[in-house]
Amino acid sequence: MKIIPKVVSSVALIASIAFNLPMQSASAASAGGSCSKAGLTSGSSSIKLVCTKANGKLVWQITTGQKFTFVAEVWADNWFALYINGVLVGQDSVSITTEKSFNSEKISFTASYPFVIGMVTKDFIQNDTGLEYIGSDRQQIGDGGFIAQFSNISTGKVVAYTSGAWRGYVIHQAPLNVSCEKSKTPTTECKSKIQAEPSGWSQKTFDDSKWSLASVYTKEAVGVKDGYNDINWSSQAQLIWSSDLKIDNTVLWRFTVS
């Protein structure tokens, strides 16, 4: 399926801070690179840098408050919604109720560093049994998985990508008793655990320290399908899900881009 580009309105994330400091003469300064004196500034008209002490070292950091345009590239089995600091900026264009809804998406948004990515990912299930193709000879437990990368349009660099560093929280699990997979009455036999989304979970200030780290999967384990190969994935972007590809049907995700 072809990629469907989306452009959404700007999201103002952090108040601008003006720096009135001398410019460093070196033209090769880049974010994350070393610098010689705290307070020096450099960069270009589109990306302003300031020399800051971080983890005991002087490094160039992007000046707080600058807005940039980013593009998120996402492939999910089967559906996702994307939030930036609690604001919904886009979602999968193919409904979660669509069987075999495999496609990739590109979603553009504007933000300032740092920002928090929040995502809802859902595997297709026919109902709360956690099964698909109910009543047919294909009745089964499905499986999830997704991959995403985020690029700064100004630099062309990938600034974030899915990995084992993402934190997730499962809110729909079914069937808890996998023996019901081939049941003729799954709606009465299959058991589930369903929770509401935690209040403010996609907001920047939410504490996700108790959420679980993502599990990383191979393409073979997820079974990537239509749309996956439409994206030129960074070698660092990984397919992730919770610890159970089959039983965990809806997972919330958070990651901070600093």
C-alpha positions as CSV (number, residue, x, y, z in Angstrom):
1,M,0.0,0.0,0.0
2,K,1.3,3.4,-0.8
3,I,2.5,5.9,1.9
4,I,0.0,8.6,2.7
5,P,1.6,11.8,3.7
6,K,0.0,14.0,6.4
7,V,0.8,17.5,7.5
8,V,-0.6,18.8,10.7
9,S,-0.6,22.1,12.5
10,S,2.3,23.4,14.5
11,V,2.6,22.2,18.1
12,A,4.2,24.8,20.4
13,L,6.1,22.9,22.9
14,I,8.6,25.1,24.8
15,A,8.9,28.8,25.3
16,S,11.8,30.4,23.4
17,I,14.9,31.5,25.4
18,A,17.1,34.2,23.8
19,F,20.9,34.0,24.2
20,N,23.0,37.1,23.9
21,L,26.4,35.4,23.8
22,P,29.5,35.7,21.5
23,M,29.6,33.5,18.4
24,Q,32.3,30.9,18.1
25,S,34.3,31.3,14.9
26,A,34.4,27.6,14.1
27,S,31.9,26.9,11.3
28,A,32.0,23.1,11.8
29,A,30.0,23.1,15.0
30,S,27.3,20.4,15.2
31,A,24.9,19.3,17.8
32,G,26.6,16.8,20.2
33,G,30.1,17.8,19.1
34,S,32.7,19.2,21.5
35,C,33.2,22.9,22.1
36,S,35.7,25.0,24.1
37,K,33.8,27.4,26.4
38,A,30.4,27.4,28.0
39,G,28.2,30.1,26.6
40,L,29.7,30.3,23.1
41,T,27.1,30.2,20.3
42,S,27.3,28.9,16.7
43,G,25.3,27.1,14.1
44,S,23.4,28.4,11.1
45,S,20.3,30.5,10.5
46,S,18.1,27.5,10.8
47,I,19.8,25.7,13.7
48,K,21.3,27.7,16.6
49,L,23.7,26.0,18.9
50,V,25.1,26.9,22.4
51,C,28.1,25.5,24.2
52,T,26.8,23.7,27.3
53,K,28.3,21.5,30.0
54,A,26.5,18.1,30.0
55,N,27.7,15.0,31.8
56,G,31.0,16.7,32.7
57,K,31.8,17.7,29.0
58,L,31.3,20.8,27.0
59,V,29.2,20.0,24.0
60,W,27.1,21.9,21.4
61,Q,23.4,21.7,22.1
62,I,20.5,23.1,20.1
63,T,19.2,26.3,21.7
64,T,16.0,25.7,23.7
65,G,12.8,26.9,22.0
66,Q,13.7,26.6,18.3
67,K,10.9,25.0,16.3
68,F,11.7,22.4,13.7
69,T,9.6,20.4,11.3
70,F,9.9,16.6,11.7
71,V,8.5,13.7,9.8
72,A,7.5,10.5,11.5
73,E,7.6,7.3,9.4
74,V,5.6,4.4,10.9
75,W,4.7,0.9,10.1
76,A,2.4,-1.0,12.5
77,D,0.6,-4.3,12.7
78,N,-2.1,-3.1,12.6
79,W,-2.9,0.5,13.8
80,F,-1.3,3.4,15.6
81,A,-2.0,7.0,16.8
82,L,0.9,9.5,17.3
83,Y,1.0,12.2,20.1
84,I,3.6,14.9,20.6
85,N,3.6,16.2,24.2
86,G,0.0,15.1,24.6
87,V,-1.3,16.5,21.3
88,L,-2.6,14.1,18.7
89,V,-0.7,14.9,15.5
90,G,-1.8,12.0,13.3
91,Q,-2.9,8.4,13.1
92,D,-3.1,5.4,10.8
93,S,-5.3,6.2,7.9
94,V,-6.6,2.7,7.7
95,S,-9.2,1.8,10.3
96,I,-8.3,-0.8,13.0
97,T,-11.5,-2.6,12.0
98,T,-10.0,-3.4,8.6
99,E,-8.7,-6.9,8.4
100,K,-5.1,-7.2,7.1
101,S,-4.6,-3.4,7.4
102,F,-0.9,-3.3,6.6
103,N,0.5,0.0,5.4
104,S,3.1,2.6,6.3
105,E,2.5,6.3,7.0
106,K,4.4,9.6,7.0
107,I,3.2,12.3,9.4
108,S,4.7,15.8,9.6
109,F,4.7,18.0,12.7
110,T,6.6,20.9,14.2
111,A,8.1,20.8,17.7
112,S,11.0,22.1,19.8
113,Y,13.5,20.0,21.6
114,P,13.0,18.3,24.0
115,F,9.7,16.6,23.1
116,V,7.9,13.5,24.2
117,I,6.6,11.0,21.6
118,G,3.5,9.1,22.7
119,M,2.0,6.3,20.6
120,V,-1.0,4.0,20.9
121,T,-0.5,0.8,18.9
122,K,-3.2,-1.9,18.3
123,D,-3.1,-5.3,16.9
124,F,-6.4,-6.2,15.0
125,I,-8.8,-8.2,17.1
126,Q,-12.4,-9.0,16.2
127,N,-13.6,-8.3,19.7
128,D,-12.4,-8.6,23.3
129,T,-11.8,-12.3,22.9
130,G,-8.4,-11.3,21.3
131,L,-9.2,-13.5,18.3
132,E,-9.6,-12.8,14.6
133,Y,-11.5,-14.6,11.8
134,I,-14.0,-15.9,14.4
135,G,-16.3,-18.6,13.1
136,S,-14.1,-19.5,10.2
137,D,-11.5,-22.2,9.7
138,R,-8.8,-19.5,10.1
139,Q,-10.0,-18.5,13.7
140,Q,-6.8,-17.6,15.5
141,I,-4.8,-15.3,17.9
142,G,-3.1,-12.5,15.9
143,D,0.1,-10.8,16.7
144,G,1.4,-7.2,16.9
145,G,4.6,-5.3,16.2
146,F,5.6,-1.8,14.9
147,I,8.6,0.3,13.9
148,A,9.0,4.1,13.6
149,Q,11.6,6.7,13.0
150,F,11.6,10.5,13.3
151,S,13.7,12.8,11.2
152,N,14.5,16.5,11.4
153,I,13.6,18.0,8.0
154,S,16.2,20.8,8.5
155,T,19.1,18.4,8.9
156,G,17.8,15.3,7.2
157,K,19.0,13.3,10.2
158,V,17.0,10.6,12.1
159,V,16.7,12.0,15.6
160,A,14.6,9.1,17.2
161,Y,13.7,5.6,16.4
162,T,12.0,2.6,18.0
163,S,14.3,0.5,20.1
164,G,14.5,-1.4,23.4
165,A,14.8,2.0,25.2
166,W,11.1,2.9,24.6
167,R,8.7,2.3,27.5
168,G,5.3,0.6,27.0
169,Y,2.2,-0.1,29.0
170,V,-0.3,-2.8,28.0
171,I,-4.0,-1.9,28.4
172,H,-5.6,-4.8,26.5
173,Q,-4.7,-8.5,26.9
174,A,-6.6,-11.4,25.4
175,P,-7.1,-14.3,25.3
176,L,-5.5,-14.9,28.7
177,N,-6.4,-18.6,28.3
178,V,-5.0,-19.4,24.9
179,S,-6.8,-22.8,24.9
180,C,-9.9,-21.0,23.8
181,E,-8.3,-20.1,20.4
182,K,-10.3,-22.7,18.5
183,S,-13.4,-22.6,20.7
184,K,-16.9,-22.6,19.0
185,T,-18.0,-20.1,21.7
186,P,-15.0,-17.8,22.2
187,T,-17.0,-14.9,23.5
188,T,-18.0,-16.9,26.6
189,E,-14.8,-18.9,26.9
190,C,-12.0,-16.5,26.2
191,K,-10.8,-14.3,29.1
192,S,-9.3,-10.8,28.9
193,K,-7.8,-8.1,30.9
194,I,-8.7,-4.5,29.9
195,Q,-7.6,-1.3,31.5
196,A,-8.3,2.4,30.8
197,E,-5.5,4.6,29.5
198,P,-3.7,6.3,32.5
199,S,-4.7,9.9,32.8
200,G,-2.3,12.3,31.0
201,W,-0.1,9.3,29.8
202,S,1.0,11.2,26.7
203,Q,1.8,14.5,28.4
204,K,5.4,15.6,28.9
205,T,5.2,15.6,32.7
206,F,3.8,12.0,33.0
207,D,6.0,9.6,35.0
208,D,6.7,6.5,32.9
209,S,9.5,5.1,35.1
210,K,7.4,2.1,36.1
211,W,6.4,1.2,32.5
212,S,8.2,-1.8,30.9
213,L,11.0,-1.4,28.4
214,A,10.1,-2.6,24.9
215,S,11.0,-6.0,23.5
216,V,12.8,-6.1,20.2
217,Y,11.7,-8.5,17.5
218,T,13.0,-9.6,14.1
219,K,11.1,-9.1,10.8
220,E,10.4,-12.8,10.8
221,A,8.9,-12.9,14.3
222,V,6.6,-10.0,13.5
223,G,5.9,-11.1,9.9
224,V,6.2,-7.7,8.2
225,K,3.9,-7.2,5.4
226,D,2.6,-4.5,2.9
227,G,4.1,-1.1,3.4
228,Y,7.1,-2.1,5.5
229,N,9.5,-2.0,2.5
230,D,8.2,1.4,1.4
231,I,10.3,3.1,4.0
232,N,14.1,3.4,3.9
233,W,14.6,2.4,7.6
234,S,17.6,3.5,9.6
235,S,19.8,0.6,10.6
236,Q,19.1,1.6,14.2
237,A,15.3,1.5,13.9
238,Q,13.9,-1.7,15.4
239,L,10.6,-3.6,15.4
240,I,9.2,-3.5,19.0
241,W,6.2,-4.6,21.0
242,S,5.6,-5.7,24.6
243,S,6.9,-9.0,25.9
244,D,4.0,-10.9,24.3
245,L,3.3,-10.4,20.5
246,K,0.1,-12.4,20.7
247,I,-1.7,-11.7,23.9
248,D,-1.0,-8.0,24.3
249,N,-3.3,-6.3,21.8
250,T,-3.1,-2.6,22.8
251,V,0.1,-0.9,24.0
252,L,0.8,2.7,24.9
253,W,4.4,4.0,24.3
254,R,6.5,6.9,25.4
255,F,10.0,8.2,24.4
256,T,11.7,11.5,25.0
257,V,13.7,13.1,22.2
258,S,16.3,15.4,23.8
